[in-house]
């Protein structure tokens, strides 16, 4: 009896923040009270018809899609080269180099871009292409880490040696052994890149021009206006985040990573929803998407284990 009570109380604690988020998006007024007063759907109508929201949403999708495509084109060959390096020192140096953007705050990268690309020689500051380039730099280490770790765990070198002994070429081994074996880690890496790109605020706030502002940048400005429309915009990000969590959980990822067993799927999914809702309610959409990215990092292990 006692474990059930504890579990029930814990689930309430997890679900409450995200329920308050959605309640606030339908509230007419929410100032100095525990719950919003009144009921209205006009905040969603205003969001849907707001040109700044539409531009920001499209800009975020374009930047995230381009970053994913670039990471896929650049990251797969680079990860394969790191994996195939014979010298351990070269592999260690390669990992240190591609993980360097993780150690540096996005603000440091943004200030560097401002100094370089605001000159007369390279007047690219504020362009969407510079924004995409920065998101690639920020997301590529996570994609590489997911793919390289899966290569080492699967022991692809043994499979390639067996295929080579049967007369296969390097291209055949790459297309028919490496890529199919890495499908889960590739998907997890792309989810990480998309989640980080959509929720990234610090770099985008300094680099994006007025016409290329991403969703988190516009979202911050919404809180200086009506609370309801800000909550409605937050709720949209929450739904997007929960969709990414659902994708990861469909591969058995969240339960395997967070609890280590399939029976914990419901609790972990609710915990993900609560954490996402809690940080978004505080106006930190970037942290919410970063939590989704952390969940997605387990896709390689969960999916490969099922395979």
PLY file of the C-alpha trace (Angstrom):
ply
format ascii 1.0
element vertex 307
property float x
property float y
property float z
element edge 306
property int vertex1
property int vertex2
end_header
0.00 0.00 0.00
2.72 2.46 0.98
4.68 2.08 -2.31
1.51 2.82 -4.27
0.87 5.98 -2.25
4.44 7.14 -2.78
4.20 6.42 -6.51
0.90 8.27 -6.79
2.26 11.32 -4.97
5.38 11.27 -7.13
3.35 11.12 -10.34
1.27 14.09 -9.18
4.48 15.99 -8.52
5.71 15.19 -12.03
2.51 15.97 -13.91
1.54 19.18 -12.11
3.95 21.60 -13.89
2.90 20.62 -17.39
-0.79 20.68 -16.45
-0.35 24.21 -15.11
1.35 25.16 -18.35
-1.59 24.06 -20.47
-4.06 25.56 -17.99
-2.31 28.89 -18.26
-2.49 28.81 -22.04
-6.31 28.66 -21.79
-6.62 31.14 -18.91
-7.98 34.60 -19.53
-5.83 36.19 -16.80
-3.08 34.84 -14.56
-1.64 37.45 -12.22
-0.86 36.79 -8.56
-3.09 33.72 -8.26
-2.41 29.99 -8.03
-4.58 29.23 -11.06
-5.62 31.40 -14.02
-9.01 33.05 -14.00
-11.48 32.68 -16.85
-11.30 30.44 -19.90
-10.44 31.47 -23.43
-8.88 30.08 -26.58
-8.04 33.47 -28.02
-4.36 33.14 -27.13
-4.01 30.25 -29.56
-5.86 32.23 -32.21
-3.51 35.15 -31.70
-0.49 32.88 -31.93
-1.78 31.29 -35.14
-2.39 34.67 -36.76
0.71 36.41 -35.42
3.14 37.06 -38.32
6.14 37.19 -35.98
5.27 33.75 -34.62
4.84 32.32 -38.12
8.19 33.71 -39.29
9.94 32.52 -36.14
8.42 29.05 -36.34
9.42 28.67 -39.99
12.90 30.02 -39.26
13.36 27.46 -36.48
12.22 24.63 -38.75
14.51 25.76 -41.58
17.52 26.13 -39.30
16.88 22.81 -37.54
16.32 20.97 -40.82
19.43 22.42 -42.42
21.50 21.64 -39.32
20.29 18.03 -39.33
21.06 17.61 -43.03
24.53 19.10 -42.64
25.32 16.99 -39.58
24.21 13.89 -41.47
26.38 14.74 -44.48
29.41 15.79 -42.45
29.05 13.68 -39.34
28.73 10.19 -40.81
32.01 10.23 -42.80
33.77 12.01 -39.94
32.54 9.51 -37.36
33.60 6.63 -39.59
37.06 8.16 -40.01
37.44 8.58 -36.24
36.33 4.99 -35.69
38.75 3.60 -38.31
41.77 5.50 -36.96
44.40 2.96 -35.92
46.41 5.15 -33.58
44.69 5.61 -30.19
46.30 9.04 -29.85
44.69 10.18 -33.08
41.30 8.94 -31.91
41.69 10.71 -28.56
42.74 13.95 -30.25
39.84 13.72 -32.69
37.35 13.27 -29.86
38.81 16.21 -27.97
38.50 18.42 -31.05
34.94 17.54 -32.02
33.76 17.78 -28.40
35.28 21.23 -27.94
32.05 23.11 -28.82
30.33 21.31 -25.92
32.84 22.73 -23.45
32.46 26.27 -24.79
29.32 28.24 -23.88
27.21 29.29 -26.88
27.80 32.91 -25.89
31.53 32.50 -26.53
30.84 31.16 -30.01
28.34 33.96 -30.65
30.78 36.70 -29.66
33.41 35.15 -31.91
30.96 35.16 -34.82
30.07 38.78 -34.11
33.72 39.84 -34.23
34.44 37.96 -37.45
31.24 38.34 -39.47
30.31 41.94 -38.67
33.22 43.35 -40.66
33.05 44.90 -44.12
34.90 41.89 -45.53
32.40 39.34 -44.18
29.11 41.19 -43.56
27.08 38.07 -42.78
25.89 38.89 -39.28
22.11 38.48 -39.07
21.84 36.14 -42.06
20.11 32.80 -41.76
23.14 31.05 -43.25
25.36 32.20 -40.40
22.68 31.06 -37.96
22.62 27.62 -39.59
26.42 27.41 -39.51
26.43 28.12 -35.79
23.76 25.53 -35.08
25.79 22.97 -37.02
28.82 23.70 -34.85
26.72 23.36 -31.69
24.91 20.18 -32.76
27.60 18.22 -34.59
29.44 17.02 -31.44
26.27 15.37 -30.12
25.64 13.62 -33.43
29.23 12.40 -33.60
29.18 11.18 -30.02
26.04 9.12 -30.59
27.33 7.53 -33.80
30.93 6.89 -32.68
29.78 5.35 -29.39
27.43 3.01 -31.26
30.20 1.99 -33.67
32.40 0.98 -30.77
29.61 -0.83 -28.94
28.51 -2.85 -31.96
32.02 -3.97 -32.86
31.67 -3.08 -36.53
35.33 -3.81 -37.20
34.71 -7.55 -36.77
31.76 -7.45 -39.16
33.74 -5.49 -41.72
36.67 -7.89 -41.51
34.31 -10.81 -42.10
32.75 -9.06 -45.10
36.18 -8.16 -46.47
37.25 -11.80 -46.26
34.28 -12.60 -48.51
35.51 -10.15 -51.15
33.36 -7.08 -50.47
34.67 -3.61 -51.29
34.94 -0.71 -48.86
31.89 1.01 -50.34
29.83 -2.17 -50.11
30.76 -2.64 -46.46
29.88 0.97 -45.69
26.50 0.83 -47.45
25.38 -2.66 -46.45
26.94 -3.14 -43.00
27.84 0.18 -41.40
24.81 2.30 -42.31
22.13 -0.34 -41.52
23.78 -1.13 -38.18
23.85 2.56 -37.23
20.27 3.43 -38.13
19.22 3.87 -34.49
22.21 5.97 -33.49
21.79 8.11 -36.61
18.16 8.72 -35.70
19.07 9.52 -32.10
21.77 11.92 -33.23
19.38 13.74 -35.55
16.79 14.05 -32.77
19.47 15.53 -30.53
20.50 18.06 -33.18
16.90 19.03 -33.93
16.02 19.40 -30.24
19.06 21.53 -29.48
18.53 23.67 -32.56
14.86 24.34 -31.89
15.48 25.21 -28.25
18.76 27.11 -28.68
18.49 30.70 -27.41
21.82 32.22 -26.37
23.56 31.96 -29.74
20.45 32.72 -31.79
19.56 35.79 -29.76
22.89 37.44 -30.63
23.32 36.24 -34.21
19.83 36.17 -35.75
18.61 39.20 -37.63
15.15 40.68 -37.18
13.67 38.65 -40.04
15.48 35.45 -39.00
14.60 35.32 -35.31
14.00 31.78 -34.10
11.11 30.64 -31.94
12.83 30.90 -28.52
13.90 34.49 -29.27
10.33 35.53 -30.10
9.06 33.47 -27.17
11.05 35.55 -24.70
9.47 38.73 -26.04
6.00 37.26 -25.56
6.46 37.26 -21.79
6.79 41.02 -21.81
3.26 41.19 -23.20
0.20 39.15 -22.24
0.87 36.13 -20.05
-1.67 33.98 -21.85
-0.13 34.30 -25.28
3.25 33.49 -23.78
1.83 30.35 -22.20
0.18 29.40 -25.49
3.49 29.69 -27.29
5.12 27.68 -24.53
2.46 25.00 -24.87
3.30 24.65 -28.56
6.95 23.99 -27.71
5.85 21.58 -24.99
3.82 19.58 -27.50
6.80 19.49 -29.88
9.05 18.35 -27.06
6.62 15.65 -25.99
6.47 14.39 -29.58
10.24 13.96 -29.53
9.99 12.16 -26.18
7.33 9.87 -27.66
9.57 9.05 -30.62
12.39 8.12 -28.29
10.12 6.12 -26.02
8.74 4.16 -28.98
12.20 2.67 -29.38
12.28 1.73 -25.72
14.81 4.45 -25.06
13.52 6.38 -22.09
12.67 3.35 -20.01
15.97 1.63 -20.77
18.12 4.69 -20.14
16.43 6.15 -17.08
15.13 3.02 -15.32
16.84 0.16 -17.09
13.63 -1.82 -17.61
10.63 -1.68 -19.91
8.10 -1.52 -17.05
9.17 2.01 -16.19
8.04 3.52 -19.48
5.01 5.35 -18.10
6.84 6.90 -15.16
9.72 8.09 -17.33
7.43 9.53 -19.98
5.56 11.47 -17.28
8.83 12.61 -15.76
9.92 13.86 -19.16
6.67 15.72 -19.61
6.95 17.26 -16.15
10.51 18.41 -16.57
9.78 19.86 -19.98
6.67 21.58 -18.69
8.44 22.89 -15.62
11.33 24.53 -17.41
9.12 25.93 -20.14
6.77 27.40 -17.56
9.81 29.20 -16.21
10.50 30.57 -19.68
13.55 28.39 -20.39
12.63 26.62 -23.59
16.27 25.90 -24.33
16.58 23.78 -21.18
13.44 21.88 -22.11
14.73 20.93 -25.51
18.10 20.09 -23.99
16.34 17.60 -21.71
14.70 16.06 -24.77
18.12 15.83 -26.36
19.45 14.01 -23.32
16.58 11.53 -23.60
17.24 11.02 -27.29
20.88 10.16 -26.64
19.69 6.74 -25.50
18.07 5.86 -28.82
21.17 4.09 -30.09
21.34 1.69 -27.15
17.62 1.13 -26.86
17.01 0.61 -30.57
20.06 -1.55 -31.11
19.19 -3.70 -28.11
15.76 -4.35 -29.58
17.30 -5.14 -32.97
0 1
1 2
2 3
3 4
4 5
5 6
6 7
7 8
8 9
9 10
10 11
11 12
12 13
13 14
14 15
15 16
16 17
17 18
18 19
19 20
20 21
21 22
22 23
23 24
24 25
25 26
26 27
27 28
28 29
29 30
30 31
31 32
32 33
33 34
34 35
35 36
36 37
37 38
38 39
39 40
40 41
41 42
42 43
43 44
44 45
45 46
46 47
47 48
48 49
49 50
50 51
51 52
52 53
53 54
54 55
55 56
56 57
57 58
58 59
59 60
60 61
61 62
62 63
63 64
64 65
65 66
66 67
67 68
68 69
69 70
70 71
71 72
72 73
73 74
74 75
75 76
76 77
77 78
78 79
79 80
80 81
81 82
82 83
83 84
84 85
85 86
86 87
87 88
88 89
89 90
90 91
91 92
92 93
93 94
94 95
95 96
96 97
97 98
98 99
99 100
100 101
101 102
102 103
103 104
104 105
105 106
106 107
107 108
108 109
109 110
110 111
111 112
112 113
113 114
114 115
115 116
116 117
117 118
118 119
119 120
120 121
121 122
122 123
123 124
124 125
125 126
126 127
127 128
128 129
129 130
130 131
131 132
132 133
133 134
134 135
135 136
136 137
137 138
138 139
139 140
140 141
141 142
142 143
143 144
144 145
145 146
146 147
147 148
148 149
149 150
150 151
151 152
152 153
153 154
154 155
155 156
156 157
157 158
158 159
159 160
160 161
161 162
162 163
163 164
164 165
165 166
166 167
167 168
168 169
169 170
170 171
171 172
172 173
173 174
174 175
175 176
176 177
177 178
178 179
179 180
180 181
181 182
182 183
183 184
184 185
185 186
186 187
187 188
188 189
189 190
190 191
191 192
192 193
193 194
194 195
195 196
196 197
197 198
198 199
199 200
200 201
201 202
202 203
203 204
204 205
205 206
206 207
207 208
208 209
209 210
210 211
211 212
212 213
213 214
214 215
215 216
216 217
217 218
218 219
219 220
220 221
221 222
222 223
223 224
224 225
225 226
226 227
227 228
228 229
229 230
230 231
231 232
232 233
233 234
234 235
235 236
236 237
237 238
238 239
239 240
240 241
241 242
242 243
243 244
244 245
245 246
246 247
247 248
248 249
249 250
250 251
251 252
252 253
253 254
254 255
255 256
256 257
257 258
258 259
259 260
260 261
261 262
262 263
263 264
264 265
265 266
266 267
267 268
268 269
269 270
270 271
271 272
272 273
273 274
274 275
275 276
276 277
277 278
278 279
279 280
280 281
281 282
282 283
283 284
284 285
285 286
286 287
287 288
288 289
289 290
290 291
291 292
292 293
293 294
294 295
295 296
296 297
297 298
298 299
299 300
300 301
301 302
302 303
303 304
304 305
305 306
